[in-house]
Amino acid sequence: MIRSDKRIRLCCVLLVCNLAFIWGNSLMPGEVSGAFSDWVKAFLEQLMPGEDDGLPGGGLLRKMAHFTEFGLLGMCLGWLFGMLRKKKTWPIALGVAAACVDETIQRFVPGRVSSLKDVAIDSCGMLTGMLLLYCGHIYCKRRRTKHFSEDM
């Protein structure tokens, strides 16, 4: 991956913002979090009218949101450690640690529960984000090489 100080700083800012968003949502009491999930579900149903089955219930919607949040975290971690040319185990370990911290936060918030299943869902989202980033990087690299060889 192309490395520059500006890109590393941008990636770090995105990483911190992503973690603040994830952990900020975990600090919301269960009642507030549930109301927000219901609002998001109602908003999405208005965007996609005519669906007979509707959108998944609040619980599944929350799991999908966690998977997505941690997917973005995985992309940021993969991007940063790719630019720093560090071992692949570090971003994975940090992503799992972030999921554990997230569930630990929820353990102490009224109306929220923590579970190992949620750590697994978060970790799978993080790994999926890293995999998507890696596949996108390989695709762009091959495409760039192909265009370069055609120009010669």
ChimeraX commands (.cxc) that place a marker at each C-alpha (Angstrom):
marker #1 position 0.00,0.00,0.00 radius 0.5
marker #1 position 1.15,3.49,-0.74 radius 0.5
marker #1 position 2.48,5.08,2.43 radius 0.5
marker #1 position 2.53,8.78,3.22 radius 0.5
marker #1 position 2.31,10.78,6.43 radius 0.5
marker #1 position -0.98,12.36,5.31 radius 0.5
marker #1 position -2.55,8.97,4.62 radius 0.5
marker #1 position -1.36,7.57,7.93 radius 0.5
marker #1 position -2.78,10.58,9.80 radius 0.5
marker #1 position -6.09,10.30,7.91 radius 0.5
marker #1 position -6.29,6.62,8.71 radius 0.5
marker #1 position -5.57,7.26,12.41 radius 0.5
marker #1 position -8.29,9.94,12.55 radius 0.5
marker #1 position -10.80,7.59,10.88 radius 0.5
marker #1 position -9.79,4.82,13.28 radius 0.5
marker #1 position -10.28,7.02,16.36 radius 0.5
marker #1 position -13.64,8.32,15.04 radius 0.5
marker #1 position -14.79,4.76,14.35 radius 0.5
marker #1 position -13.85,3.60,17.85 radius 0.5
marker #1 position -15.50,6.67,19.40 radius 0.5
marker #1 position -18.69,5.88,17.47 radius 0.5
marker #1 position -18.65,2.20,18.47 radius 0.5
marker #1 position -17.88,2.78,22.13 radius 0.5
marker #1 position -20.13,5.86,22.29 radius 0.5
marker #1 position -23.07,3.71,21.18 radius 0.5
marker #1 position -22.16,1.11,23.78 radius 0.5
marker #1 position -22.37,3.76,26.50 radius 0.5
marker #1 position -26.03,4.46,25.67 radius 0.5
marker #1 position -28.44,2.90,28.19 radius 0.5
marker #1 position -30.51,-0.01,26.88 radius 0.5
marker #1 position -33.70,2.07,26.67 radius 0.5
marker #1 position -32.04,4.80,24.60 radius 0.5
marker #1 position -30.23,2.31,22.39 radius 0.5
marker #1 position -33.47,0.38,21.80 radius 0.5
marker #1 position -35.33,3.56,20.89 radius 0.5
marker #1 position -32.58,4.52,18.46 radius 0.5
marker #1 position -32.69,1.05,16.85 radius 0.5
marker #1 position -36.46,1.35,16.48 radius 0.5
marker #1 position -36.06,4.78,14.88 radius 0.5
marker #1 position -33.46,3.45,12.41 radius 0.5
marker #1 position -35.72,0.51,11.56 radius 0.5
marker #1 position -38.70,2.82,10.93 radius 0.5
marker #1 position -36.50,5.13,8.82 radius 0.5
marker #1 position -35.23,2.22,6.69 radius 0.5
marker #1 position -38.78,0.90,6.24 radius 0.5
marker #1 position -39.78,4.31,4.86 radius 0.5
marker #1 position -36.85,4.21,2.44 radius 0.5
marker #1 position -37.90,0.77,1.18 radius 0.5
marker #1 position -41.71,0.80,1.09 radius 0.5
marker #1 position -43.61,-2.21,-0.20 radius 0.5
marker #1 position -41.53,-4.85,1.55 radius 0.5
marker #1 position -44.05,-7.43,2.79 radius 0.5
marker #1 position -41.81,-8.91,5.45 radius 0.5
marker #1 position -40.38,-5.60,6.56 radius 0.5
marker #1 position -36.89,-5.27,7.94 radius 0.5
marker #1 position -35.38,-7.63,10.49 radius 0.5
marker #1 position -36.29,-7.06,14.10 radius 0.5
marker #1 position -34.38,-4.72,16.38 radius 0.5
marker #1 position -32.07,-7.48,17.63 radius 0.5
marker #1 position -30.96,-8.58,14.17 radius 0.5
marker #1 position -30.69,-4.97,13.03 radius 0.5
marker #1 position -28.35,-4.29,15.96 radius 0.5
marker #1 position -26.21,-7.31,15.11 radius 0.5
marker #1 position -25.99,-6.13,11.48 radius 0.5
marker #1 position -25.03,-2.65,12.71 radius 0.5
marker #1 position -22.27,-4.08,14.94 radius 0.5
marker #1 position -21.00,-6.23,12.06 radius 0.5
marker #1 position -20.87,-3.14,9.82 radius 0.5
marker #1 position -19.21,-0.90,12.44 radius 0.5
marker #1 position -16.54,-3.48,13.04 radius 0.5
marker #1 position -16.19,-4.06,9.30 radius 0.5
marker #1 position -15.23,-0.41,8.97 radius 0.5
marker #1 position -12.87,-0.80,11.92 radius 0.5
marker #1 position -11.26,-3.78,10.18 radius 0.5
marker #1 position -10.77,-1.70,7.03 radius 0.5
marker #1 position -9.11,1.09,9.02 radius 0.5
marker #1 position -6.86,-1.33,10.91 radius 0.5
marker #1 position -5.94,-3.20,7.75 radius 0.5
marker #1 position -5.21,0.04,5.90 radius 0.5
marker #1 position -3.07,1.45,8.72 radius 0.5
marker #1 position -1.05,-1.70,9.32 radius 0.5
marker #1 position -0.72,-2.26,5.57 radius 0.5
marker #1 position 0.86,1.17,5.21 radius 0.5
marker #1 position 3.11,0.53,8.20 radius 0.5
marker #1 position 4.03,-2.88,6.76 radius 0.5
marker #1 position 3.47,-4.63,10.07 radius 0.5
marker #1 position 2.47,-8.24,10.66 radius 0.5
marker #1 position -1.15,-9.15,9.94 radius 0.5
marker #1 position -1.67,-10.49,13.47 radius 0.5
marker #1 position -1.51,-7.03,15.08 radius 0.5
marker #1 position -4.61,-5.54,13.44 radius 0.5
marker #1 position -6.56,-8.74,14.05 radius 0.5
marker #1 position -5.56,-8.78,17.73 radius 0.5
marker #1 position -6.43,-5.09,18.11 radius 0.5
marker #1 position -9.81,-5.61,16.42 radius 0.5
marker #1 position -10.69,-8.48,18.76 radius 0.5
marker #1 position -9.49,-6.38,21.71 radius 0.5
marker #1 position -11.77,-3.52,20.58 radius 0.5
marker #1 position -14.70,-5.97,20.47 radius 0.5
marker #1 position -13.87,-7.18,23.98 radius 0.5
marker #1 position -13.68,-3.58,25.26 radius 0.5
marker #1 position -17.03,-2.86,23.58 radius 0.5
marker #1 position -18.71,-5.76,25.34 radius 0.5
marker #1 position -17.05,-4.87,28.65 radius 0.5
marker #1 position -18.43,-1.33,28.39 radius 0.5
marker #1 position -21.93,-2.74,27.79 radius 0.5
marker #1 position -21.63,-4.93,30.87 radius 0.5
marker #1 position -21.63,-1.82,33.10 radius 0.5
marker #1 position -24.33,0.17,31.27 radius 0.5
marker #1 position -27.90,-0.12,32.63 radius 0.5
marker #1 position -30.20,-2.14,30.39 radius 0.5
marker #1 position -27.33,-3.55,28.30 radius 0.5
marker #1 position -25.81,-7.02,28.29 radius 0.5
marker #1 position -22.54,-8.36,26.99 radius 0.5
marker #1 position -21.91,-11.73,25.43 radius 0.5
marker #1 position -19.19,-13.75,23.79 radius 0.5
marker #1 position -21.52,-14.20,20.81 radius 0.5
marker #1 position -21.39,-10.44,20.24 radius 0.5
marker #1 position -17.58,-10.48,20.44 radius 0.5
marker #1 position -17.64,-13.19,17.75 radius 0.5
marker #1 position -20.03,-11.17,15.54 radius 0.5
marker #1 position -17.89,-8.05,15.96 radius 0.5
marker #1 position -14.71,-10.00,15.21 radius 0.5
marker #1 position -16.25,-11.54,12.08 radius 0.5
marker #1 position -17.26,-8.07,10.92 radius 0.5
marker #1 position -13.73,-6.81,11.52 radius 0.5
marker #1 position -12.20,-9.73,9.62 radius 0.5
marker #1 position -14.66,-9.22,6.75 radius 0.5
marker #1 position -13.67,-5.56,6.54 radius 0.5
marker #1 position -10.00,-6.52,6.41 radius 0.5
marker #1 position -10.69,-9.13,3.75 radius 0.5
marker #1 position -12.67,-6.67,1.61 radius 0.5
marker #1 position -9.87,-4.13,1.89 radius 0.5
marker #1 position -7.28,-6.75,0.94 radius 0.5
marker #1 position -9.33,-7.95,-2.07 radius 0.5
marker #1 position -9.88,-4.36,-3.20 radius 0.5
marker #1 position -6.16,-3.66,-2.88 radius 0.5
marker #1 position -5.23,-6.75,-4.94 radius 0.5
marker #1 position -7.83,-5.87,-7.59 radius 0.5
marker #1 position -6.57,-2.28,-7.93 radius 0.5
marker #1 position -2.96,-3.43,-7.99 radius 0.5
marker #1 position -3.64,-5.94,-10.79 radius 0.5
marker #1 position -5.70,-3.44,-12.73 radius 0.5
marker #1 position -2.96,-0.82,-12.44 radius 0.5
marker #1 position -0.34,-3.34,-13.57 radius 0.5
marker #1 position -2.52,-4.42,-16.50 radius 0.5
marker #1 position -3.04,-0.81,-17.65 radius 0.5
marker #1 position 0.65,-0.09,-17.24 radius 0.5
marker #1 position 1.65,-3.07,-19.40 radius 0.5
marker #1 position -0.92,-2.13,-22.09 radius 0.5
marker #1 position 0.49,1.41,-22.31 radius 0.5
marker #1 position 3.98,0.13,-23.17 radius 0.5
marker link #1:1,2 radius 0.2
marker link #1:2,3 radius 0.2
marker link #1:3,4 radius 0.2
marker link #1:4,5 radius 0.2
marker link #1:5,6 radius 0.2
marker link #1:6,7 radius 0.2
marker link #1:7,8 radius 0.2
marker link #1:8,9 radius 0.2
marker link #1:9,10 radius 0.2
marker link #1:10,11 radius 0.2
marker link #1:11,12 radius 0.2
marker link #1:12,13 radius 0.2
marker link #1:13,14 radius 0.2
marker link #1:14,15 radius 0.2
marker link #1:15,16 radius 0.2
marker link #1:16,17 radius 0.2
marker link #1:17,18 radius 0.2
marker link #1:18,19 radius 0.2
marker link #1:19,20 radius 0.2
marker link #1:20,21 radius 0.2
marker link #1:21,22 radius 0.2
marker link #1:22,23 radius 0.2
marker link #1:23,24 radius 0.2
marker link #1:24,25 radius 0.2
marker link #1:25,26 radius 0.2
marker link #1:26,27 radius 0.2
marker link #1:27,28 radius 0.2
marker link #1:28,29 radius 0.2
marker link #1:29,30 radius 0.2
marker link #1:30,31 radius 0.2
marker link #1:31,32 radius 0.2
marker link #1:32,33 radius 0.2
marker link #1:33,34 radius 0.2
marker link #1:34,35 radius 0.2
marker link #1:35,36 radius 0.2
marker link #1:36,37 radius 0.2
marker link #1:37,38 radius 0.2
marker link #1:38,39 radius 0.2
marker link #1:39,40 radius 0.2
marker link #1:40,41 radius 0.2
marker link #1:41,42 radius 0.2
marker link #1:42,43 radius 0.2
marker link #1:43,44 radius 0.2
marker link #1:44,45 radius 0.2
marker link #1:45,46 radius 0.2
marker link #1:46,47 radius 0.2
marker link #1:47,48 radius 0.2
marker link #1:48,49 radius 0.2
marker link #1:49,50 radius 0.2
marker link #1:50,51 radius 0.2
marker link #1:51,52 radius 0.2
marker link #1:52,53 radius 0.2
marker link #1:53,54 radius 0.2
marker link #1:54,55 radius 0.2
marker link #1:55,56 radius 0.2
marker link #1:56,57 radius 0.2
marker link #1:57,58 radius 0.2
marker link #1:58,59 radius 0.2
marker link #1:59,60 radius 0.2
marker link #1:60,61 radius 0.2
marker link #1:61,62 radius 0.2
marker link #1:62,63 radius 0.2
marker link #1:63,64 radius 0.2
marker link #1:64,65 radius 0.2
marker link #1:65,66 radius 0.2
marker link #1:66,67 radius 0.2
marker link #1:67,68 radius 0.2
marker link #1:68,69 radius 0.2
marker link #1:69,70 radius 0.2
marker link #1:70,71 radius 0.2
marker link #1:71,72 radius 0.2
marker link #1:72,73 radius 0.2
marker link #1:73,74 radius 0.2
marker link #1:74,75 radius 0.2
marker link #1:75,76 radius 0.2
marker link #1:76,77 radius 0.2
marker link #1:77,78 radius 0.2
marker link #1:78,79 radius 0.2
marker link #1:79,80 radius 0.2
marker link #1:80,81 radius 0.2
marker link #1:81,82 radius 0.2
marker link #1:82,83 radius 0.2
marker link #1:83,84 radius 0.2
marker link #1:84,85 radius 0.2
marker link #1:85,86 radius 0.2
marker link #1:86,87 radius 0.2
marker link #1:87,88 radius 0.2
marker link #1:88,89 radius 0.2
marker link #1:89,90 radius 0.2
marker link #1:90,91 radius 0.2
marker link #1:91,92 radius 0.2
marker link #1:92,93 radius 0.2
marker link #1:93,94 radius 0.2
marker link #1:94,95 radius 0.2
marker link #1:95,96 radius 0.2
marker link #1:96,97 radius 0.2
marker link #1:97,98 radius 0.2
marker link #1:98,99 radius 0.2
marker link #1:99,100 radius 0.2
marker link #1:100,101 radius 0.2
marker link #1:101,102 radius 0.2
marker link #1:102,103 radius 0.2
marker link #1:103,104 radius 0.2
marker link #1:104,105 radius 0.2
marker link #1:105,106 radius 0.2
marker link #1:106,107 radius 0.2
marker link #1:107,108 radius 0.2
marker link #1:108,109 radius 0.2
marker link #1:109,110 radius 0.2
marker link #1:110,111 radius 0.2
marker link #1:111,112 radius 0.2
marker link #1:112,113 radius 0.2
marker link #1:113,114 radius 0.2
marker link #1:114,115 radius 0.2
marker link #1:115,116 radius 0.2
marker link #1:116,117 radius 0.2
marker link #1:117,118 radius 0.2
marker link #1:118,119 radius 0.2
marker link #1:119,120 radius 0.2
marker link #1:120,121 radius 0.2
marker link #1:121,122 radius 0.2
marker link #1:122,123 radius 0.2
marker link #1:123,124 radius 0.2
marker link #1:124,125 radius 0.2
marker link #1:125,126 radius 0.2
marker link #1:126,127 radius 0.2
marker link #1:127,128 radius 0.2
marker link #1:128,129 radius 0.2
marker link #1:129,130 radius 0.2
marker link #1:130,131 radius 0.2
marker link #1:131,132 radius 0.2
marker link #1:132,133 radius 0.2
marker link #1:133,134 radius 0.2
marker link #1:134,135 radius 0.2
marker link #1:135,136 radius 0.2
marker link #1:136,137 radius 0.2
marker link #1:137,138 radius 0.2
marker link #1:138,139 radius 0.2
marker link #1:139,140 radius 0.2
marker link #1:140,141 radius 0.2
marker link #1:141,142 radius 0.2
marker link #1:142,143 radius 0.2
marker link #1:143,144 radius 0.2
marker link #1:144,145 radius 0.2
marker link #1:145,146 radius 0.2
marker link #1:146,147 radius 0.2
marker link #1:147,148 radius 0.2
marker link #1:148,149 radius 0.2
marker link #1:149,150 radius 0.2
marker link #1:150,151 radius 0.2
marker link #1:151,152 radius 0.2
view
